Structures are given as structure tokens and as C-alpha cells.
Amino acid sequence: MSVEPKAIPGLTEGRIVHYVLPDGIEHRPAMIVRVWDHGTGMSNLQVFTDGSNDQSVDQGLIWRGSIFYSEDKLPGTWHWIEKA
């Protein structure tokens, strides 16, 4: 018997989150545009970049599809924005 993961509270289209760039150090704000799986958090994101200051990015917005949620903030994942 498999157990479905609990839905991530607050996960919905339009929420702003942080996307971890491939270097694993820098984080950028992103908007969730589609939720594929409420248990794993897998979502499509529009990521707001720092233009050419971000590696191999020459525009201010990039699309990332099927991105998983990670509390550990692994490269290429998203997480909730840290409290100030």
C-alpha cells in the first residue's frame, strides 16, 4: 500500500518562491505558473534573473519546467522565500 505525500500548504499558481540556480549558491525569485504535483511540489516556474549577471542568461526572465520543491535548497529546485 502506497501513501500519497501530503499536499504542500499554500502551493498554488501565482505564488512567489525562490529558485536555486545551478551553482547551488544563488537564489532568484520565481512565480509558480503551473502545479503538476501538490505532494512533491513539482511545478513550472518563471524565474526572474539578474540579467547577464546570471551565468548563461541574457534576459530577465527564464522558464523552468517540472521543478521539484526542496527544503534542502538543492540546485535546480524551488523553496519558499526565507523570512527576513
N, CA, C and O of each residue as an XYZ file, in Angstrom:
336
protein
N       0.838     -1.178      0.000
C       0.000      0.000      0.000
C       0.884      1.243      0.000
O       1.715      1.416      0.891
N       0.706      2.112     -1.001
C       1.499      3.337     -1.052
C       0.745      4.469     -0.376
O      -0.485      4.521     -0.391
N       1.496      5.354      0.205
C       0.917      6.503      0.891
C       1.207      7.737      0.057
O       2.362      8.020     -0.261
N       0.170      8.465     -0.296
C       0.331      9.703     -1.055
C       0.949     10.762     -0.143
O       0.539     10.902      1.010
N       1.954     11.525     -0.661
C       2.505     12.600      0.168
C       1.453     13.680      0.403
O       0.594     13.919     -0.446
N       1.532     14.323      1.558
C       0.608     15.408      1.866
C       0.870     16.573      0.926
O       2.004     16.812      0.511
N      -0.178     17.283      0.603
C      -0.034     18.463     -0.237
C       0.774     19.525      0.499
O       0.649     19.682      1.714
N       1.597     20.248     -0.243
C       2.386     21.332      0.341
C       1.452     22.516      0.578
O       0.869     23.039     -0.371
N       1.301     22.946      1.840
C       0.384     24.045      2.142
C       0.761     25.317      1.394
O       1.934     25.686      1.337
N      -0.232     25.983      0.823
C      -0.011     27.255      0.152
C       0.463     27.154     -1.281
O       0.627     28.176     -1.947
N       0.688     25.947     -1.772
C       1.190     25.773     -3.132
C       0.076     25.999     -4.141
O      -0.876     25.222     -4.221
N       0.206     27.073     -4.909
C      -0.789     27.402     -5.924
C      -0.147     28.296     -6.979
O       0.867     28.946     -6.726
N      -0.746     28.320     -8.156
C      -0.264     29.186     -9.216
C      -0.311     30.646     -8.759
O      -1.255     31.081     -8.099
N       0.731     31.385     -9.129
C       0.811     32.795     -8.780
C       1.657     33.094     -7.556
O       1.988     34.254     -7.311
N       2.019     32.074     -6.778
C       2.861     32.299     -5.589
C       4.296     32.585     -6.001
O       4.790     32.038     -6.987
N       4.956     33.439     -5.247
C       6.361     33.752     -5.476
C       7.197     32.867     -4.558
O       6.921     32.753     -3.364
N       8.222     32.245     -5.132
C       9.113     31.337     -4.416
C      10.554     31.679     -4.795
O      10.782     32.613     -5.562
N      11.508     30.949     -4.277
C      12.904     31.085     -4.683
C      13.320     29.867     -5.493
O      13.020     28.732     -5.123
N      14.012     30.108     -6.600
C      14.583     29.057     -7.440
C      16.087     29.063     -7.209
O      16.711     30.123     -7.232
N      16.678     27.885     -6.986
C      18.117     27.777     -6.753
C      18.810     27.568     -8.098
O      18.558     26.585     -8.795
N      19.686     28.510     -8.448
C      20.425     28.409     -9.702
C      21.338     27.185     -9.684
O      21.643     26.653     -8.617
N      21.777     26.734    -10.874
C      22.607     25.520    -10.952
C      23.884     25.567    -10.115
O      24.415     24.517     -9.753
N      24.398     26.785     -9.795
C      25.611     26.848     -8.975
C      25.340     26.447     -7.529
O      26.280     26.228     -6.764
N      24.058     26.347     -7.141
C      23.694     25.939     -5.791
C      23.877     27.021     -4.740
O      23.617     26.788     -3.560
N      24.321     28.198     -5.156
C      24.588     29.286     -4.217
C      23.553     30.396     -4.353
O      22.947     30.827     -3.372
N      23.366     30.842     -5.576
C      22.463     31.960     -5.836
C      21.018     31.491     -5.944
O      20.730     30.431     -6.500
N      20.118     32.303     -5.402
C      18.681     32.049     -5.486
C      18.048     33.232     -6.197
O      18.491     34.368     -6.034
N      16.999     32.967     -6.994
C      16.292     34.033     -7.685
C      14.789     33.882     -7.445
O      14.294     32.764     -7.301
N      14.061     35.003     -7.402
C      12.614     34.907     -7.241
C      11.988     34.276     -8.476
O      12.464     34.467     -9.595
N      10.927     33.531     -8.261
C      10.226     32.871     -9.361
C       8.741     32.819     -9.035
O       8.346     32.766     -7.871
N       7.930     32.835    -10.080
C       6.490     32.694     -9.908
C       6.073     31.303    -10.375
O       6.483     30.842    -11.440
N       5.256     30.649     -9.567
C       4.710     29.352     -9.949
C       3.613     29.605    -10.984
O       2.648     30.319    -10.713
N       3.770     29.010    -12.178
C       2.761     29.201    -13.220
C       1.896     27.967    -13.431
O       0.805     28.063    -13.992
N       2.375     26.811    -12.987
C       1.555     25.593    -13.042
C       2.063     24.603    -12.014
O       3.266     24.363    -11.918
N       1.157     24.030    -11.251
C       1.498     22.989    -10.286
C       1.151     21.652    -10.916
O       0.006     21.420    -11.302
N       2.145     20.768    -11.020
C       1.914     19.433    -11.569
C       1.577     18.434    -10.474
O       0.759     17.537    -10.683
N       2.199     18.579     -9.309
C       2.014     17.602     -8.238
C       2.056     18.321     -6.899
O       3.098     18.840     -6.500
N       0.924     18.350     -6.206
C       0.839     19.067     -4.925
C       1.585     18.356     -3.799
O       1.863     18.969     -2.768
N       1.910     17.090     -3.973
C       2.649     16.355     -2.940
C       4.139     16.587     -3.012
O       4.784     16.794     -1.984
N       4.710     16.555     -4.231
C       6.157     16.760     -4.398
C       6.498     18.215     -4.659
O       7.655     18.620     -4.548
N       5.486     19.002     -5.007
C       5.720     20.406     -5.325
C       6.193     20.632     -6.750
O       6.534     21.758     -7.114
N       6.221     19.578     -7.569
C       6.708     19.738     -8.933
C       5.852     20.766     -9.664
O       4.635     20.618     -9.780
N       6.522     21.817    -10.157
C       5.824     22.950    -10.758
C       6.624     23.542    -11.903
O       7.832     23.332    -12.013
N       5.931     24.284    -12.754
C       6.589     25.103    -13.765
C       6.763     26.494    -13.183
O       5.880     27.008    -12.496
N       7.923     27.102    -13.468
C       8.254     28.412    -12.902
C       8.674     29.399    -13.980
O       9.247     29.016    -15.000
N       8.386     30.665    -13.745
C       9.004     31.763    -14.475
C       9.974     32.391    -13.485
O       9.566     32.903    -12.443
N      11.264     32.349    -13.818
C      12.314     32.798    -12.910
C      12.775     34.190    -13.323
O      13.088     34.432    -14.489
N      12.812     35.096    -12.362
C      13.277     36.460    -12.583
C      14.777     36.495    -12.318
O      15.216     36.328    -11.180
N      15.558     36.711    -13.370
C      17.010     36.664    -13.234
C      17.594     38.056    -13.071
O      16.894     39.064    -13.170
N      18.890     38.083    -12.820
C      19.646     39.324    -12.724
C      20.326     39.599    -14.065
O      21.484     40.011    -14.118
N      19.583     39.363    -15.139
C      20.087     39.625    -16.486
C      21.386     38.905    -16.773
O      21.543     37.735    -16.426
N      22.316     39.596    -17.403
C      23.584     38.975    -17.796
C      24.496     38.689    -16.608
O      25.527     38.038    -16.775
N      24.141     39.159    -15.409
C      24.928     38.820    -14.221
C      24.762     37.360    -13.825
O      25.598     36.817    -13.103
N      23.687     36.714    -14.289
C      23.484     35.293    -14.019
C      24.086     34.494    -15.162
O      23.891     34.818    -16.333
N      24.810     33.458    -14.812
C      25.539     32.643    -15.776
C      24.635     32.170    -16.916
O      23.567     31.605    -16.681
N      25.069     32.405    -18.130
C      24.422     31.967    -19.376
C      22.978     32.437    -19.515
O      22.166     31.781    -20.167
N      22.666     33.560    -18.908
C      21.326     34.131    -19.050
C      21.486     35.541    -19.600
O      22.207     36.352    -19.019
N      20.829     35.840    -20.701
C      20.966     37.177    -21.272
C      19.638     37.925    -21.304
O      19.495     38.921    -22.012
N      18.699     37.454    -20.556
C      17.418     38.142    -20.461
C      16.957     38.121    -19.016
O      17.567     37.447    -18.186
N      15.911     38.833    -18.703
C      15.487     38.953    -17.318
C      14.513     37.900    -16.833
O      14.152     37.897    -15.657
N      14.069     36.987    -17.725
C      13.066     36.001    -17.345
C      13.370     34.685    -18.048
O      13.574     34.658    -19.262
N      13.401     33.596    -17.286
C      13.608     32.274    -17.892
C      12.525     31.325    -17.394
O      12.030     31.461    -16.275
N      12.168     30.371    -18.233
C      11.159     29.374    -17.893
C      11.862     28.102    -17.449
O      12.821     27.660    -18.082
N      11.387     27.522    -16.366
C      11.894     26.236    -15.885
C      10.686     25.332    -15.659
O       9.754     25.694    -14.940
N      10.709     24.155    -16.279
C       9.593     23.237    -16.195
C       9.868     22.040    -15.317
O      11.002     21.569    -15.229
N       8.834     21.550    -14.669
C       8.889     20.349    -13.825
C       9.971     20.447    -12.753
O      10.825     19.568    -12.634
N       9.924     21.516    -11.986
C      10.913     21.781    -10.934
C      10.351     21.311     -9.594
O       9.222     21.641     -9.231
N      11.148     20.542     -8.872
C      10.725     19.998     -7.583
C      11.003     20.956     -6.438
O      11.934     21.758     -6.502
N      10.198     20.871     -5.396
C      10.399     21.572     -4.132
C      11.494     20.867     -3.348
O      11.578     19.639     -3.356
N      12.345     21.653     -2.662
C      13.384     21.070     -1.810
C      13.612     21.949     -0.593
O      14.018     23.104     -0.720
N      13.349     21.399      0.586
C      13.665     22.122      1.824
C      15.166     22.299      1.974
O      15.620     23.226      2.646
N      15.946     21.409      1.348
C      17.415     21.466      1.430
C      18.014     22.450      0.438
O      19.230     22.646      0.422
N      17.177     23.075     -0.394
C      17.607     24.107     -1.343
C      18.676     23.588     -2.302
O      19.716     24.217     -2.499
N      18.396     22.433     -2.890
C      19.316     21.825     -3.844
C      19.301     22.600     -5.160
O      18.291     23.218     -5.495
N      20.408     22.579     -5.915
C      20.438     23.266     -7.208
C      19.314     22.780     -8.120
O      19.025     21.585     -8.194
N      18.684     23.734     -8.813
C      17.627     23.393     -9.749
C      16.291     23.069     -9.115
O      15.429     22.474     -9.763
N      16.099     23.451     -7.850
C      14.833     23.223     -7.152
C      14.270     24.569     -6.696
O      14.909     25.611     -6.842
N      13.061     24.520     -6.143
C      12.486     25.730     -5.577
C      12.204     25.512     -4.100
O      12.091     24.378     -3.636
N      12.090     26.626     -3.362
C      11.722     26.589     -1.941
C      11.012     27.889     -1.606
O      11.064     28.861     -2.360
N      10.348     27.885     -0.460
C       9.689     29.103     -0.010
C      10.725     30.161      0.319
O      11.831     29.838      0.753
N      10.375     31.414      0.117
C      11.286     32.519      0.409
C      11.548     32.560      1.909
O      10.632     32.448      2.723
N      12.830     32.725      2.252
C      13.226     32.781      3.657
C      12.628     34.018      4.309
O      12.476     35.058      3.667
N      12.295     33.900      5.571
C      11.777     35.050      6.318
C      12.934     36.013      6.596
O      14.053     35.599      6.898
N      12.633     37.301      6.484
C      13.652     38.331      6.699
C      13.923     38.501      8.175
O      14.752     39.325      8.560
